[in-house]
């Protein structure tokens, strides 16, 4: 039997694509890089089909040849261009109501992200979410590797039974992280992966946060 969101003690949010609507920016910045290299451009649908972690594999699926230039060069170029424009993104419409509703139900919240910690700290303050977040966990570099190790460390910090924790994300990697942590997972199909791809994870999939908000009422 599926639990209602209000029945959990803690929600671990993913950030990019889950709370913040940045898929369009990720595609826009990538396409600027592809134009320079004469590589075919990405549509948003194609991007959502092939995006995955580690992102180095995704870059290769896009068409980058790391025998010509290194992943570190390409990854740095992407993140520098993304960071110039990151505050152009908006939170998904229901985010503030969602985090307030969880707080009202005494459900604490954290963010577990593949974003570099410094940028993540700045963004959470900018979007005025910091007062709702108990732990804010990013990576120590901008190459967007796995979140598994940080997720396991976060679980220790929470000191909660695993069955009382749920991870909410927008990619198959979020499901993999939740599975490794031994916690439930809810996926949102408005982010960086297609709904068809998410459904293969055999977990709860919502079309958008609006549907999940209804689950709190």
CORDA-V417597 format. One record per backbone hydrogen bond with DSSP energy under -0.5 kcal/mol. CO is the residue of the C=O (numbers start at 1). NH is the residue of the N-H. E is the energy in kcal/mol with one decimal. If there is no record, write none. Layout:
{{CO & NH & E} {CO & NH & E}}
//
This chain:
{{4 & 7 & -1.8} {5 & 8 & -1.4} {9 & 108 & -2.0} {10 & 166 & -1.9} {11 & 13 & -0.7} {11 & 110 & -2.4} {12 & 168 & -2.9} {13 & 112 & -3.1} {15 & 18 & -1.3} {15 & 19 & -2.2} {15 & 20 & -1.8} {19 & 92 & -2.3} {20 & 17 & -2.2} {20 & 22 & -1.4} {21 & 90 & -0.6} {22 & 26 & -2.3} {23 & 27 & -2.2} {24 & 28 & -2.3} {25 & 29 & -2.9} {26 & 30 & -1.9} {27 & 31 & -2.6} {28 & 32 & -1.6} {29 & 33 & -1.5} {30 & 34 & -2.2} {31 & 35 & -2.4} {32 & 36 & -1.4} {33 & 37 & -1.0} {34 & 38 & -0.6} {34 & 39 & -2.4} {35 & 38 & -1.1} {43 & 47 & -2.5} {44 & 48 & -2.4} {45 & 49 & -1.4} {46 & 50 & -1.8} {47 & 51 & -2.3} {48 & 194 & -1.2} {54 & 57 & -1.3} {54 & 58 & -0.9} {55 & 59 & -2.6} {56 & 60 & -1.7} {57 & 61 & -1.9} {58 & 62 & -2.0} {59 & 63 & -1.5} {59 & 64 & -2.1} {64 & 66 & -0.7} {65 & 68 & -1.7} {65 & 69 & -1.6} {70 & 74 & -2.1} {71 & 75 & -3.7} {72 & 76 & -2.0} {73 & 77 & -2.1} {74 & 78 & -2.3} {75 & 79 & -2.3} {76 & 80 & -2.5} {77 & 81 & -2.1} {78 & 82 & -2.7} {79 & 83 & -2.7} {80 & 84 & -1.3} {81 & 85 & -0.8} {82 & 85 & -1.0} {82 & 86 & -0.8} {85 & 88 & -2.6} {86 & 89 & -1.4} {90 & 21 & -2.7} {92 & 95 & -2.1} {94 & 98 & -2.7} {95 & 99 & -2.8} {96 & 100 & -2.1} {97 & 101 & -2.2} {98 & 102 & -2.4} {99 & 103 & -2.0} {100 & 104 & -2.4} {101 & 105 & -1.6} {102 & 107 & -2.9} {103 & 106 & -1.8} {106 & 108 & -0.7} {108 & 11 & -2.5} {109 & 134 & -4.1} {109 & 135 & -0.5} {110 & 13 & -3.3} {111 & 113 & -0.5} {111 & 137 & -3.1} {115 & 139 & -2.5} {116 & 120 & -2.6} {117 & 121 & -2.9} {118 & 122 & -1.9} {119 & 123 & -2.5} {120 & 124 & -2.4} {121 & 125 & -1.6} {122 & 126 & -2.5} {123 & 127 & -2.4} {124 & 129 & -2.7} {124 & 130 & -0.8} {125 & 128 & -1.6} {129 & 132 & -1.9} {129 & 133 & -0.6} {130 & 133 & -0.8} {132 & 134 & -0.5} {135 & 111 & -2.4} {135 & 137 & -0.5} {136 & 138 & -0.6} {137 & 113 & -3.1} {139 & 117 & -2.7} {144 & 55 & -1.2} {147 & 151 & -2.3} {148 & 152 & -2.3} {149 & 153 & -2.0} {150 & 154 & -2.4} {151 & 155 & -2.1} {152 & 156 & -1.5} {153 & 157 & -1.9} {154 & 158 & -2.2} {155 & 159 & -1.2} {155 & 160 & -0.6} {161 & 164 & -2.1} {162 & 165 & -1.9} {164 & 9 & -2.2} {164 & 10 & -1.9} {165 & 184 & -1.3} {166 & 12 & -3.0} {167 & 169 & -0.5} {167 & 186 & -2.5} {168 & 14 & -2.4} {169 & 188 & -2.5} {170 & 193 & -0.7} {171 & 175 & -1.3} {172 & 176 & -2.3} {173 & 177 & -2.6} {174 & 178 & -2.5} {175 & 179 & -2.8} {176 & 180 & -2.3} {177 & 181 & -2.3} {178 & 182 & -1.3} {178 & 183 & -2.3} {184 & 167 & -2.7} {185 & 204 & -0.7} {186 & 169 & -2.2} {187 & 206 & -2.9} {188 & 191 & -0.8} {194 & 198 & -1.9} {195 & 199 & -2.6} {196 & 200 & -0.8} {197 & 200 & -0.5} {198 & 201 & -2.0} {199 & 202 & -1.5} {204 & 187 & -2.8} {206 & 189 & -3.0} {208 & 211 & -1.0} {208 & 212 & -1.1} {209 & 213 & -2.5} {210 & 214 & -1.3} {211 & 215 & -0.9} {213 & 216 & -1.6} {214 & 217 & -1.4}}
//
